[in-house]
Amino acid sequence: MRPARIFASVLAIIAFSVAHAEALPDNFVSDSTITLGELSVTAIKYGEGFKNKAIASTTLGKKDIERYHIYSFKDASSMVPNLYIPNYGSRMTSSIYVRGQGTRIDQPVVGMNIDNVPLLTKENYDLDLLDIERIEVLRGPQSALFGRNTMAGVINITTLSPFNYQGSRALISYSRGNTYRIGLSTYQLLNDDLGMSAAASYSSTDGFFDNSYNGYDLDWEKAGEGRAKLQWKPRSDLRIDNVLSFSISRQGGYPYESAERGEINYNDTCFYRRTSVSDGVTVELSRERYTMTSITTYQYLDDNMTLDQDFLPESYFTLTQKRREHAVTHDLMFKSAGDKPYSWLTGFFGFYKRTSMDAPVTFKDYGIANLIEYYRNQANPHYPISWDTRQFVLNSEFKTHNFGLALYHQSTYKLGRWTFAAALRLDFEYNRLNYVSWCNTGYNTYNVADGTLYRHDEVNINDPGHQTQTFLQLLPKVSISYNFDTPQPISAFISAAKGYKAGGFNTQMFSDVLQQRLMNYMGLGSSYNVEDIISYKPETNWTVEAGVHAECFNGRIRTDVSAFYIHTTDQQLTMFPDGTTTGRIMTNAGKSRSYGAEVTIKAVPIDQLSVSVSYGFTNAKFIEFNNGRENYSGNFIPYAPKNTIFAAVNYVLPVNRSWLNNVTLDAHMRAVGDIYWNETNDEKQSIYCLPGASVTFNQRHYSLSLWGENLSDTDYRTFYFVSIGNAFFQRGKPLTIGATLRLNI
């Protein structure tokens, strides 16, 4: 079914429902109303609510989060217009695409805050969380207020507060793939000024994909998370929040299927292990003329990715990447108080991140024979070589020190129904990489004429070095909004902003550098200039956006519409170098552009019925991109979907019995596509639809939900890539049926 037809059908449902709506009670409150009692970084910088702000945003409340079984940000993919978060590989591959912007590795285009902790590492984004109270997604450049790596938006996740809920909760869920989840949490007020909470959950799954090589499950996982929250209001003008959290994940992952062989079949083990800890302290002090907010955080990450990097049954090579990372951040903000025509916000932000990483690539027998000996002996058949051992290691170790400082300010002036806002951020960043690469091995050369040993060569490579990067950016944003003189809130806005994504280092290319150095010993291979390939430049964009926020029928219908145009310079793209190389490289395309539109409509024609639809359209293409071999100008940007669609109908059937209050019926549909997989645009995933449904039995102390996703059992791909000349892809999850029981004690 085409997106336009789906969209038109949902609009017809809304129009029919509104036409038959009953009289509206004066005290009507929409099911989607969000209580913003929790202190959050987006509320601090933007104020509560976004319906009159010059910004495109989506807020998912607690009811939506529980209804659609959202435990991490990935579960919200496509529910937000033009937000696409493919589920592939492992939790390490937390790629996010918004409006044609996004990358598979290194720096993200969207920032993420969890209970005011700004996550500095994309690999730490995919966390399971119990009792999420709301998810806010701000689309478009947020760099002026939030800084680096927010050029496409910000995701803010807030968990339940003991000031908003008191009691204990339990969760039990089971679904296909022998997937289960259990969770326990408690929220208590120790007195009127002090609240505390503790939450913990555990999940396990056998997954959906097997390895034909040995019959083992691939995408299995066991994960646990915990969170402790302490919130204190010692005075009416002072509030202190502290949130400590940890997460542990052990998983297989990487169910990559060979496009040529039509099966998942590889011989070496793949897994991803991650342990993360974070702590954030938020202090808010209110004075007559201003409010001061301080957010200080610490983050720790310890992970290990081990791959059969060729994903074939032959023993080519494996990669292990072990990393330990410590990071601290501090955000200090001063904001004017009171409802005055002129308001302001001024802040200082600083961060420091230290990372240690080991990334050895182990060449094995088949790889030595086919990637090294074969090419060398083809070039010089009269003196063939044979390696000393049938396995050797290309070693690389890295230490990075990364820190940044920023000053930012925003002024807002209200003139009648007009609101004018201007923001500016001065952002400085320093990045230093210390590295050492080494390899100790050897080979024999023979004389074909008499079969004797010609000579023996030792290969001893030891390459230490360091690189530094310094970035300085001015990040402006201006906006104008107008509130119409209508009975129901209607506002229009236009904005222009610069976005910025930091540059970095191509650590995954060091194995290729070593491999080519090794081939140079034999008179073959390319000569990589480490200075040229080791780093990539920052990516910047300018976005011009216009939109409308509107409500009618006492808030029973809410509509958000926006259109945008984005011009990007030095867009960062992940590519696999040509030939039989082992790594990935981040490169900068010349220029690209993206334009599109977003529509969100939520309607509650009668108290028992709600209908919602969100649609995002993006046309993202290269303007200039020539890598020296091919010209990709005019082609679509890979991995960024053209369309995202989410439509849902929910009906609450009253029962009004002591043992059952009501039954909620839900039917929804997600659709994504087309998605081009490469710069040449000769591989793509066409648009696909994933219908889902649930029936939930609700009572004050419990709810039981029977649900299903991908009810059509649609076969679709979430990822595609080419490595050493072989194409691979990952399939999406098949039809899944499950049940979830929630208890309120």
Wavefront OBJ file of the C-alpha trace (Angstrom):
o trace
v 0.000 0.000 0.000
v 1.369 3.412 -0.924
v 2.085 5.975 1.849
v -0.335 8.513 0.335
v -3.171 5.976 0.382
v -2.418 4.989 3.987
v -2.269 8.618 5.025
v -5.543 9.446 3.273
v -7.283 6.489 4.922
v -6.265 7.596 8.393
v -7.384 11.170 7.709
v -10.737 9.819 6.575
v -11.122 7.945 9.858
v -10.357 11.131 11.779
v -12.823 13.183 9.737
v -15.568 10.589 10.226
v -14.925 10.412 13.963
v -15.010 14.182 14.386
v -18.220 14.449 12.402
v -19.890 12.027 14.817
v -18.335 13.382 18.008
v -20.513 13.905 21.062
v -20.789 17.177 22.953
v -17.585 17.980 24.784
v -17.502 18.424 28.540
v -15.940 21.664 29.733
v -13.501 19.828 31.980
v -12.293 17.538 29.197
v -8.629 16.515 29.426
v -7.083 14.664 26.490
v -5.671 11.194 27.006
v -2.382 12.509 25.670
v -2.025 15.220 28.307
v 1.433 15.041 29.893
v 2.150 16.052 33.474
v 5.532 17.767 33.527
v 6.250 17.693 37.238
v 9.677 16.160 36.668
v 12.720 18.402 36.338
v 14.187 17.844 32.859
v 16.869 19.485 30.782
v 14.493 20.264 27.909
v 11.968 21.888 30.252
v 14.782 23.927 31.792
v 15.929 25.255 28.417
v 12.608 25.454 26.560
v 10.000 25.694 29.301
v 7.193 23.204 29.832
v 5.399 22.033 26.714
v 6.225 22.707 23.075
v 2.844 23.464 21.508
v 3.571 27.219 21.223
v 7.319 26.926 20.642
v 9.144 27.461 17.357
v 10.162 23.843 17.193
v 9.016 20.514 15.743
v 8.566 18.084 18.608
v 6.808 14.917 19.692
v 6.098 13.869 23.271
v 5.192 10.292 24.151
v 3.474 10.023 27.512
v 3.304 7.174 29.974
v 0.146 5.670 28.456
v 1.659 5.500 24.959
v 4.925 4.127 26.361
v 3.137 1.282 28.140
v 0.639 0.673 25.348
v 3.379 0.145 22.745
v 5.804 -1.652 25.101
v 8.562 0.940 24.850
v 11.587 0.067 26.987
v 14.315 1.825 24.983
v 14.446 4.579 22.384
v 14.616 1.994 19.570
v 11.054 0.917 20.352
v 9.831 4.416 19.445
v 11.207 4.242 15.911
v 8.784 5.533 13.253
v 6.271 6.645 15.918
v 7.885 10.068 15.556
v 7.806 11.623 12.055
v 11.097 11.195 10.180
v 12.723 9.391 13.124
v 14.170 6.029 12.087
v 16.192 3.802 14.415
v 16.990 0.500 12.672
v 17.328 -2.568 14.881
v 20.345 -4.520 13.663
v 23.710 -5.852 14.816
v 23.767 -5.324 18.566
v 23.137 -2.629 21.164
v 26.419 -1.091 20.044
v 24.935 -0.169 16.655
v 22.605 2.551 17.912
v 22.218 4.438 14.641
v 19.637 7.217 14.433
v 18.399 8.890 11.234
v 16.355 12.083 11.240
v 15.416 14.055 8.115
v 18.156 12.451 6.036
v 20.835 13.007 8.678
v 22.623 10.136 10.403
v 25.679 7.874 10.514
v 26.351 4.260 11.426
v 29.494 4.743 13.528
v 31.161 7.300 15.788
v 29.403 10.632 16.390
v 25.580 10.674 16.461
v 23.377 13.360 14.885
v 20.892 13.259 17.759
v 21.724 13.938 21.392
v 20.211 11.882 24.181
v 19.546 12.769 27.811
v 18.266 10.248 30.353
v 17.147 11.889 33.586
v 19.318 14.888 32.662
v 22.432 12.789 31.962
v 23.688 13.705 28.451
v 25.082 10.492 26.954
v 28.368 11.317 25.200
v 28.838 7.939 23.499
v 26.385 6.650 20.891
v 27.190 3.054 21.813
v 25.588 3.734 25.194
v 22.269 4.959 23.759
v 20.464 1.628 23.561
v 19.523 1.101 27.208
v 16.444 -0.632 28.592
v 14.591 1.475 31.143
v 11.778 0.571 33.512
v 8.940 3.015 34.215
v 9.613 5.635 31.567
v 7.357 8.608 32.294
v 7.803 10.425 28.995
v 9.978 10.698 25.893
v 10.481 14.063 24.223
v 11.881 14.207 20.697
v 12.954 17.603 19.367
v 13.646 17.577 15.638
v 15.910 19.978 13.803
v 19.227 21.527 14.944
v 19.436 21.937 18.710
v 23.128 22.830 18.692
v 22.662 26.393 19.975
v 21.403 25.164 23.353
v 22.614 21.547 23.464
v 25.890 21.702 21.528
v 27.807 19.040 19.624
v 26.072 16.107 17.969
v 22.541 17.513 18.189
v 22.360 18.795 14.621
v 19.269 16.657 13.886
v 17.603 16.840 17.265
v 17.519 15.794 20.904
v 15.837 12.847 22.634
v 15.043 13.426 26.291
v 13.910 10.455 28.402
v 12.501 10.969 31.900
v 11.725 8.126 34.274
v 8.997 8.084 36.916
v 9.403 10.363 39.932
v 8.417 9.548 43.533
v 6.777 12.987 43.655
v 4.443 11.954 40.819
v 3.712 8.389 41.960
v 3.884 6.554 45.293
v 3.701 2.805 45.602
v 5.328 -0.283 44.132
v 5.081 -1.719 40.643
v 5.854 -5.051 39.025
v 6.175 -6.109 35.389
v 6.124 -9.571 33.814
v 6.224 -10.014 30.037
v 6.659 -12.989 27.706
v 6.720 -13.185 23.912
v 7.942 -15.175 20.946
v 11.612 -16.095 20.822
v 11.447 -17.234 24.449
v 11.662 -13.553 25.324
v 10.768 -12.538 28.836
v 11.163 -9.467 31.002
v 10.622 -8.924 34.703
v 10.780 -5.662 36.615
v 10.254 -4.381 40.136
v 10.155 -0.783 41.325
v 9.114 1.219 44.362
v 8.427 4.941 44.785
v 8.149 6.427 48.251
v 7.894 9.820 49.908
v 9.950 9.737 53.099
v 8.379 13.090 53.984
v 6.774 15.958 52.107
v 10.180 17.191 50.923
v 12.095 13.975 50.298
v 11.323 11.202 47.831
v 13.210 8.116 46.791
v 12.750 5.335 44.278
v 14.479 2.137 43.210
v 13.854 0.134 40.053
v 15.409 -2.988 38.566
v 14.611 -5.170 35.575
v 15.972 -8.246 33.827
v 15.315 -9.494 30.314
v 16.321 -12.526 28.304
v 15.697 -13.747 24.770
v 16.784 -16.627 22.565
v 16.270 -14.373 19.544
v 14.917 -15.166 16.114
v 17.930 -16.129 14.005
v 20.177 -19.212 13.989
v 23.661 -19.768 12.615
v 23.554 -22.494 9.965
v 27.195 -23.288 10.703
v 26.496 -24.758 14.143
v 22.740 -24.324 14.733
v 23.286 -21.925 17.637
v 21.084 -18.931 18.409
v 22.690 -15.704 17.244
v 20.655 -12.764 18.533
v 20.293 -14.040 22.095
v 20.629 -11.576 24.945
v 20.581 -11.341 28.726
v 20.373 -7.847 30.160
v 19.709 -6.131 33.446
v 19.343 -2.545 34.592
v 18.853 -0.726 37.837
v 18.136 2.829 38.912
v 18.009 4.676 42.222
v 16.536 8.165 42.391
v 16.661 10.574 45.324
v 14.780 13.879 45.116
v 14.933 16.487 47.853
v 13.210 19.854 48.268
v 14.789 21.262 51.450
v 13.329 24.719 50.767
v 10.640 26.131 48.554
v 13.335 27.692 46.333
v 15.779 24.752 46.233
v 15.552 21.304 44.672
v 18.216 18.595 44.410
v 17.852 15.415 42.327
v 20.322 12.552 42.151
v 19.884 9.589 39.779
v 22.262 6.623 39.849
v 21.827 3.941 37.189
v 23.614 0.907 35.810
v 23.098 -1.437 32.882
v 24.603 -4.817 31.981
v 24.101 -6.506 28.629
v 25.489 -9.771 27.270
v 24.357 -10.676 23.768
v 25.201 -12.534 20.593
v 23.799 -10.371 17.828
v 25.035 -9.746 14.286
v 22.705 -12.156 12.407
v 24.064 -11.077 9.023
v 22.878 -13.154 6.101
v 24.970 -13.610 2.977
v 23.100 -12.170 -0.006
v 24.856 -14.598 -2.353
v 24.489 -17.777 -0.280
v 21.080 -16.945 1.182
v 21.926 -18.042 4.708
v 23.512 -16.933 7.960
v 26.606 -19.082 8.083
v 29.850 -18.114 9.792
v 32.330 -20.082 11.863
v 33.685 -17.706 14.518
v 31.820 -16.354 17.518
v 30.205 -12.916 17.537
v 29.110 -11.181 20.705
v 28.756 -7.824 22.401
v 29.163 -7.216 26.124
v 28.534 -3.904 27.824
v 28.541 -2.580 31.361
v 27.636 1.041 31.979
v 27.179 3.217 35.044
v 26.016 6.817 35.282
v 25.219 9.292 38.006
v 23.651 12.713 37.594
v 23.060 15.473 40.130
v 20.648 18.282 39.248
v 20.396 21.329 41.515
v 17.806 24.034 40.900
v 17.828 27.275 42.885
v 15.057 29.808 42.333
v 15.420 33.506 43.026
v 13.087 36.410 42.448
v 14.723 37.465 39.180
v 16.340 34.257 37.931
v 16.655 30.501 38.298
v 20.013 28.764 38.491
v 20.295 25.127 37.423
v 23.396 22.972 37.705
v 23.633 19.490 36.134
v 26.757 17.448 36.890
v 27.169 13.895 35.597
v 29.613 11.012 35.527
v 29.477 8.162 33.015
v 31.420 4.902 32.743
v 31.366 2.442 29.855
v 33.131 -0.926 29.576
v 32.346 -2.928 26.446
v 33.690 -5.673 24.212
v 32.668 -6.302 20.614
v 34.034 -9.504 19.065
v 33.205 -10.310 15.451
v 33.737 -12.925 12.815
v 34.461 -9.962 10.600
v 34.085 -11.795 7.293
v 30.726 -13.405 8.345
v 31.546 -16.478 6.243
v 32.163 -20.138 7.174
v 35.778 -19.769 6.037
v 38.413 -18.610 8.549
v 39.347 -15.172 7.195
v 39.795 -12.874 10.204
v 38.199 -11.787 13.469
v 38.056 -8.456 15.283
v 37.938 -7.734 18.980
v 37.336 -4.187 20.191
v 37.589 -3.639 23.940
v 36.968 -0.221 25.378
v 36.835 1.558 28.710
v 35.549 5.083 28.912
v 35.154 7.652 31.670
v 33.287 10.926 31.094
v 32.177 13.884 33.188
v 29.930 16.780 32.169
v 28.763 19.982 33.780
v 25.989 22.265 32.572
v 25.396 25.515 34.485
v 22.375 27.587 33.437
v 20.846 30.882 34.511
v 17.333 31.684 33.342
v 15.204 34.763 33.885
v 12.185 34.372 36.145
v 8.681 35.729 35.728
v 6.407 36.261 32.746
v 7.897 39.363 31.155
v 8.128 40.473 27.523
v 11.873 39.884 27.553
v 13.351 36.644 28.864
v 16.817 35.171 28.643
v 18.861 32.035 29.225
v 22.644 31.915 29.641
v 24.754 28.850 30.253
v 28.154 27.218 30.395
v 28.831 23.621 29.411
v 31.979 21.555 29.755
v 32.867 17.897 29.318
v 35.866 15.591 29.509
v 36.039 12.081 28.102
v 38.926 9.600 28.328
v 38.854 6.364 26.356
v 41.199 3.371 26.219
v 40.653 0.825 23.450
v 42.337 -2.341 22.165
v 41.345 -3.490 18.674
v 43.323 -6.532 17.451
v 42.465 -8.145 14.114
v 43.420 -11.828 13.929
v 44.199 -13.192 10.468
v 43.435 -16.898 10.156
v 44.379 -19.647 7.753
v 41.892 -18.928 4.948
v 42.527 -15.197 5.167
v 46.299 -15.646 5.020
v 45.993 -17.970 2.029
v 43.474 -15.915 0.038
v 44.129 -12.317 1.035
v 47.922 -12.344 1.360
v 49.682 -15.410 -0.085
v 47.430 -15.582 -3.155
v 48.025 -11.998 -4.299
v 51.738 -12.151 -3.534
v 52.211 -15.437 -5.411
v 50.160 -14.211 -8.378
v 52.521 -11.253 -8.649
v 55.702 -13.367 -8.345
v 54.922 -17.027 -9.141
v 58.578 -18.034 -9.476
v 59.266 -17.230 -5.834
v 56.103 -18.107 -3.890
v 55.778 -17.472 -0.185
v 54.335 -19.408 2.730
v 53.515 -17.874 6.092
v 55.311 -19.090 9.213
v 52.070 -19.697 11.076
v 48.467 -20.049 9.988
v 47.355 -17.290 12.341
v 48.779 -13.903 13.342
v 47.539 -10.678 14.888
v 47.456 -7.060 13.722
v 47.456 -5.191 17.029
v 46.234 -1.659 17.700
v 45.858 0.254 20.955
v 44.340 3.717 21.316
v 43.976 6.280 24.052
v 41.879 9.371 23.439
v 41.427 12.506 25.497
v 38.492 14.637 24.463
v 37.236 17.781 26.158
v 35.017 20.676 25.237
v 33.855 24.037 26.551
v 30.878 26.087 25.454
v 29.100 29.331 26.254
v 25.515 29.809 25.100
v 22.808 32.420 25.347
v 19.230 32.801 24.196
v 17.092 35.947 24.246
v 13.339 35.890 23.718
v 11.109 38.910 23.238
v 7.305 38.878 23.097
v 5.650 41.713 21.209
v 1.901 41.261 21.265
v 1.193 37.979 19.521
v 4.707 37.828 18.067
v 7.620 36.071 19.728
v 11.187 36.654 18.550
v 14.037 34.441 19.740
v 17.753 34.353 19.001
v 20.385 31.992 20.402
v 24.135 31.708 19.955
v 26.634 29.153 21.172
v 30.432 29.305 21.074
v 31.614 25.700 21.114
v 35.258 24.625 21.487
v 36.492 21.037 21.380
v 39.898 19.393 21.620
v 40.540 15.778 20.707
v 43.832 13.898 21.055
v 44.548 10.343 19.908
v 47.614 8.392 21.046
v 48.074 5.131 19.178
v 50.448 2.274 18.680
v 50.103 -0.440 16.037
v 52.315 -3.476 15.796
v 52.663 -6.850 14.151
v 55.318 -9.544 14.608
v 55.235 -12.409 12.153
v 57.218 -13.823 9.224
v 57.163 -15.857 6.002
v 59.344 -18.090 3.829
v 60.110 -17.541 0.146
v 60.775 -20.566 -2.067
v 62.414 -21.112 -5.432
v 59.979 -22.902 -7.729
v 62.781 -24.138 -9.988
v 64.301 -26.445 -7.380
v 61.787 -26.220 -4.520
v 64.393 -24.982 -2.069
v 64.012 -22.286 0.571
v 65.111 -19.003 -0.951
v 65.020 -16.926 2.220
v 63.095 -16.191 5.406
v 61.712 -12.697 6.153
v 60.717 -11.354 9.539
v 57.889 -8.817 9.663
v 58.313 -6.503 12.630
v 56.110 -3.428 12.564
v 55.828 -0.984 15.466
v 54.140 2.311 14.637
v 53.423 4.671 17.537
v 52.079 8.151 17.007
v 49.528 10.737 17.956
v 47.070 13.090 16.321
v 45.185 16.111 17.612
v 42.076 17.935 16.450
v 40.679 21.294 17.489
v 37.216 22.533 16.569
v 35.722 25.973 17.141
v 32.150 26.629 16.082
v 29.668 29.491 16.297
v 26.174 28.001 16.340
v 23.342 30.506 15.859
v 19.584 30.011 15.822
v 16.803 32.518 15.176
v 13.041 32.040 15.180
v 9.812 33.992 14.847
v 6.448 32.684 16.003
v 2.940 34.100 15.964
v -0.037 33.138 18.147
v -3.315 33.636 16.303
v -6.295 35.360 17.916
v -8.505 32.255 17.948
v -10.554 30.508 20.667
v -8.229 27.485 20.478
v -4.400 27.719 20.478
v -2.968 28.096 16.976
v 0.574 29.258 16.366
v 2.900 29.412 13.374
v 6.681 29.665 13.334
v 9.719 29.925 11.112
v 13.284 29.277 12.196
v 16.828 29.042 10.874
v 19.645 27.276 12.702
v 23.134 25.908 12.247
v 23.856 22.353 13.360
v 27.208 20.785 14.137
v 28.551 17.262 14.525
v 32.084 16.822 15.796
v 34.881 15.270 13.776
v 36.879 12.289 14.965
v 39.398 9.561 14.253
v 39.101 6.464 12.044
v 40.439 3.950 14.551
v 38.906 1.047 12.613
v 41.199 1.788 9.673
v 44.394 0.946 11.555
v 44.068 -2.754 10.748
v 43.993 -1.808 7.053
v 47.050 0.379 7.502
v 48.904 -2.530 9.113
v 47.714 -4.949 6.442
v 48.998 -2.685 3.680
v 52.290 -2.150 5.530
v 52.659 -5.898 5.701
v 51.944 -6.244 1.966
v 54.549 -3.555 1.297
v 57.162 -5.935 2.732
v 56.443 -8.127 -0.273
v 56.329 -5.299 -2.797
v 52.522 -5.184 -2.927
v 49.709 -3.204 -1.338
v 48.739 0.411 -1.166
v 50.675 2.984 0.791
v 48.250 4.604 3.175
v 49.144 8.001 4.510
v 48.062 7.750 8.130
v 47.773 11.523 8.369
v 45.222 11.528 5.532
v 42.935 8.670 6.555
v 43.136 8.750 10.323
v 40.760 11.668 10.846
v 37.555 13.087 9.436
v 36.198 16.620 9.595
v 33.167 17.991 11.445
v 29.823 18.020 9.682
v 27.729 21.190 9.657
v 24.311 22.074 8.308
v 21.854 24.930 8.027
v 18.163 24.185 8.495
v 15.290 26.459 7.583
v 11.966 25.297 8.982
v 8.372 26.519 9.130
v 5.467 24.982 10.979
v 2.074 25.262 12.612
v 0.749 23.985 15.958
v -3.027 23.928 16.204
v -5.782 22.710 18.522
v -9.518 22.669 18.013
v -12.658 21.274 19.639
v -11.330 22.001 23.147
v -8.119 20.123 22.449
v -9.785 17.038 21.010
v -7.859 17.489 17.781
v -4.219 18.495 17.834
v -2.230 19.041 14.684
v 1.441 19.746 14.124
v 2.724 20.444 10.629
v 6.255 21.430 9.615
v 8.340 21.706 6.463
v 12.109 21.947 6.308
v 15.099 22.425 4.045
v 18.595 21.341 5.128
v 21.910 22.151 3.453
v 24.804 20.044 4.755
v 28.534 20.512 4.272
v 31.101 17.732 4.807
v 28.438 15.127 5.563
v 30.001 12.187 7.399
v 29.452 8.805 5.737
v 30.539 5.315 6.746
v 32.155 3.403 3.903
v 34.024 0.146 3.384
v 37.253 0.666 1.416
v 37.477 -1.189 -1.878
v 39.108 -4.570 -2.124
v 40.026 -7.098 0.551
v 40.380 -4.702 3.442
v 39.267 -5.333 7.002
v 38.039 -1.981 8.334
v 35.494 0.797 7.914
v 36.233 4.416 7.276
v 34.326 7.597 8.013
v 34.613 10.012 5.137
v 33.235 13.454 4.398
v 31.003 13.904 1.364
v 31.118 17.305 -0.275
v 27.613 18.705 0.061
v 24.095 17.358 0.408
v 20.592 18.694 0.765
v 17.413 17.427 2.324
v 13.878 18.693 2.240
v 10.602 17.315 3.481
v 7.564 17.671 5.679
v 6.047 16.239 8.833
v 2.447 15.916 9.970
v 1.115 14.711 13.305
v -2.615 14.565 14.044
v -4.139 13.343 17.290
v -7.909 13.208 17.631
v -10.202 12.191 20.494
v -13.666 12.439 18.916
v -15.311 10.833 21.958
v -13.879 10.097 25.382
v -13.471 6.393 24.611
v -11.876 6.738 21.168
v -8.534 8.193 20.100
v -6.982 8.237 16.650
v -3.477 9.363 15.779
v -1.317 9.513 12.697
v 2.186 10.780 12.085
v 3.814 11.011 8.693
v 7.298 12.108 7.748
v 8.640 12.613 4.241
v 12.311 13.216 3.429
v 14.087 13.685 0.116
v 17.822 13.625 0.871
v 20.407 13.696 -1.919
v 24.067 14.445 -2.513
v 24.798 17.762 -4.194
v 28.533 17.151 -4.497
v 30.194 13.828 -3.714
v 33.021 12.436 -5.818
v 35.337 9.978 -4.080
v 37.869 10.024 -6.905
v 36.468 6.893 -8.542
v 32.752 7.595 -8.855
v 30.547 10.656 -8.832
v 27.520 10.171 -6.574
v 26.113 13.676 -7.034
v 22.333 13.558 -7.369
v 22.006 10.155 -5.650
v 19.960 9.540 -2.540
v 21.804 9.474 0.787
v 21.984 5.870 2.024
v 20.224 4.531 5.138
v 17.860 7.529 5.393
v 14.227 6.477 4.690
v 12.006 8.542 2.410
v 8.837 7.893 4.436
v 7.967 7.081 8.035
v 4.342 6.433 8.968
v 2.623 5.590 12.211
v -1.143 5.308 12.582
v -3.139 4.049 15.564
v -6.724 3.685 16.725
v -7.476 3.094 20.415
v -10.875 2.393 21.930
v -11.609 2.077 25.653
v -14.570 -0.160 26.441
v -15.941 0.639 29.933
v -16.743 -2.311 32.188
v -16.924 -0.619 35.596
v -16.631 -3.693 37.765
v -14.562 -4.023 40.909
v -12.338 -6.593 39.196
v -12.148 -4.825 35.809
v -12.433 -1.120 35.021
v -12.193 -1.244 31.230
v -10.775 -2.977 28.197
v -8.551 -1.070 25.763
v -8.475 -2.150 22.119
v -5.584 -0.932 19.987
v -4.715 -1.331 16.306
v -1.680 0.354 14.814
v 0.613 0.288 11.829
v 4.218 1.315 11.248
v 5.659 1.862 7.768
v 9.178 2.780 6.642
v 10.845 3.166 3.237
v 12.223 3.424 0.665
v 15.751 3.036 2.065
v 18.791 3.016 -0.221
v 21.659 0.934 1.110
v 24.619 2.409 -0.757
v 25.844 5.550 -2.492
v 25.284 4.040 -5.949
v 21.578 3.526 -5.129
v 21.511 0.088 -6.758
v 20.375 -1.670 -3.558
v 17.340 -0.624 -1.538
v 14.579 -1.715 0.811
v 11.166 -0.753 -0.546
v 8.566 0.636 1.816
v 7.108 -1.985 4.152
v 4.236 -1.992 6.664
v 4.185 -3.654 10.074
v 0.672 -3.933 11.564
v 0.215 -4.481 15.284
v -2.630 -4.805 17.769
v -3.319 -5.316 21.439
v -6.147 -5.857 23.899
v -5.542 -4.682 27.465
v -7.602 -5.439 30.556
v -7.278 -2.606 33.065
v -7.995 -2.460 36.759
v -6.643 -0.075 39.383
v -4.159 -2.642 40.671
v -3.261 -4.442 37.457
v -3.307 -4.458 33.667
v -2.941 -7.451 31.365
v -2.072 -6.836 27.721
v -2.179 -9.417 24.942
v -0.327 -7.981 21.957
v 1.210 -8.695 18.588
v 3.699 -6.941 16.299
v 4.375 -7.472 12.604
v 1.110 -9.410 12.397
v 1.519 -9.710 8.625
v 4.872 -11.478 9.168
v 6.402 -9.067 6.647
v 9.889 -9.959 5.429
v 12.046 -6.823 5.378
v 15.663 -5.777 5.820
v 17.019 -3.458 8.486
v 20.655 -3.351 7.339
v 22.820 -4.024 4.292
v 26.564 -3.747 3.719
v 29.425 -5.094 1.607
v 32.673 -6.414 3.110
v 35.655 -7.870 1.209
v 33.450 -7.982 -1.878
v 30.590 -9.914 -0.237
v 27.118 -8.484 0.395
v 25.262 -9.104 3.668
v 21.983 -7.997 5.188
v 19.932 -8.435 8.346
v 16.254 -9.279 8.317
v 13.762 -7.565 10.601
v 11.957 -9.362 13.400
v 9.164 -11.705 12.278
v 5.614 -11.915 13.639
v 5.741 -11.664 17.430
v 2.969 -12.443 19.915
v 3.269 -11.656 23.615
v 1.596 -10.890 26.928
v 2.482 -8.248 29.525
v 1.219 -8.088 33.106
v 1.680 -4.911 35.175
v 0.909 -4.745 38.888
v 0.435 -1.613 41.002
v 0.859 -2.423 44.667
l 1 2 3 4 5 6 7 8 9 10 11 12 13 14 15 16 17 18 19 20 21 22 23 24 25 26 27 28 29 30 31 32 33 34 35 36 37 38 39 40 41 42 43 44 45 46 47 48 49 50 51 52 53 54 55 56 57 58 59 60 61 62 63 64 65 66 67 68 69 70 71 72 73 74 75 76 77 78 79 80 81 82 83 84 85 86 87 88 89 90 91 92 93 94 95 96 97 98 99 100 101 102 103 104 105 106 107 108 109 110 111 112 113 114 115 116 117 118 119 120 121 122 123 124 125 126 127 128 129 130 131 132 133 134 135 136 137 138 139 140 141 142 143 144 145 146 147 148 149 150 151 152 153 154 155 156 157 158 159 160 161 162 163 164 165 166 167 168 169 170 171 172 173 174 175 176 177 178 179 180 181 182 183 184 185 186 187 188 189 190 191 192 193 194 195 196 197 198 199 200 201 202 203 204 205 206 207 208 209 210 211 212 213 214 215 216 217 218 219 220 221 222 223 224 225 226 227 228 229 230 231 232 233 234 235 236 237 238 239 240 241 242 243 244 245 246 247 248 249 250 251 252 253 254 255 256 257 258 259 260 261 262 263 264 265 266 267 268 269 270 271 272 273 274 275 276 277 278 279 280 281 282 283 284 285 286 287 288 289 290 291 292 293 294 295 296 297 298 299 300 301 302 303 304 305 306 307 308 309 310 311 312 313 314 315 316 317 318 319 320 321 322 323 324 325 326 327 328 329 330 331 332 333 334 335 336 337 338 339 340 341 342 343 344 345 346 347 348 349 350 351 352 353 354 355 356 357 358 359 360 361 362 363 364 365 366 367 368 369 370 371 372 373 374 375 376 377 378 379 380 381 382 383 384 385 386 387 388 389 390 391 392 393 394 395 396 397 398 399 400 401 402 403 404 405 406 407 408 409 410 411 412 413 414 415 416 417 418 419 420 421 422 423 424 425 426 427 428 429 430 431 432 433 434 435 436 437 438 439 440 441 442 443 444 445 446 447 448 449 450 451 452 453 454 455 456 457 458 459 460 461 462 463 464 465 466 467 468 469 470 471 472 473 474 475 476 477 478 479 480 481 482 483 484 485 486 487 488 489 490 491 492 493 494 495 496 497 498 499 500 501 502 503 504 505 506 507 508 509 510 511 512 513 514 515 516 517 518 519 520 521 522 523 524 525 526 527 528 529 530 531 532 533 534 535 536 537 538 539 540 541 542 543 544 545 546 547 548 549 550 551 552 553 554 555 556 557 558 559 560 561 562 563 564 565 566 567 568 569 570 571 572 573 574 575 576 577 578 579 580 581 582 583 584 585 586 587 588 589 590 591 592 593 594 595 596 597 598 599 600 601 602 603 604 605 606 607 608 609 610 611 612 613 614 615 616 617 618 619 620 621 622 623 624 625 626 627 628 629 630 631 632 633 634 635 636 637 638 639 640 641 642 643 644 645 646 647 648 649 650 651 652 653 654 655 656 657 658 659 660 661 662 663 664 665 666 667 668 669 670 671 672 673 674 675 676 677 678 679 680 681 682 683 684 685 686 687 688 689 690 691 692 693 694 695 696 697 698 699 700 701 702 703 704 705 706 707 708 709 710 711 712 713 714 715 716 717 718 719 720 721 722 723 724 725 726 727 728 729 730 731 732 733 734 735 736 737 738 739 740 741 742 743 744 745
